[in-house]
């Protein structure tokens, strides 16, 4: 399916806000406000598209996209992409290495949600790498690489937990709304979830879940950084201001 992301004014606004937030020339207070507003818009956009597109599959149908994630830290990129996609209502799977350390993640979901996953991944990935680059590996750590890897795992775990909570709040707020066909928001969102799972199962009928493991002692520091990451919709630990989820 051909994406209409570039022509969508809401997505263009979200991207512009995130670009402002990541611009080194933007004062930190303005950057935080821009990120918060962008993330509020991302969550509300997902619910709005679901309600507006109910009964109109050509407006926002199920699609899929491959994301090729290169080194350095390709597995950390994979983890972040996977969990962000799952948080916004998509299904995803690691397809393996594509050469030169690049790993591919296949994401299946409604087009608006795949777009949201890509936007969020781009912003959070930049925050993760910037945060990692500012870290000083503690004295006495035997493997700096393992420490940095575990730091990223901690960051991803916490920031995607927060993202999932924001998405759940947006869905709950929409439960009393009605779609373009008169169905309740709760029913529409549940039906979309079932459709995505069916499409994913059709594309990957023999998926087997695998457990992941890591070494290194930076996990706790990464979790703390995930608490501080700007994703909007909830107060950052230690922050002086709070963002609220748009209804």
PyMOL commands that set and color helices and strands:
alter all, ss='L'
color gray80, all
select helices_A, chain A and resi 5-7+9-22+28-53+74-87+111-133+144-173+185-203+219-228
alter helices_A, ss='H'
color red, helices_A
select strands_A, chain A and resi 62-69+91-99+102-110
alter strands_A, ss='S'
color yellow, strands_A
deselect
rebuild
show_as cartoon
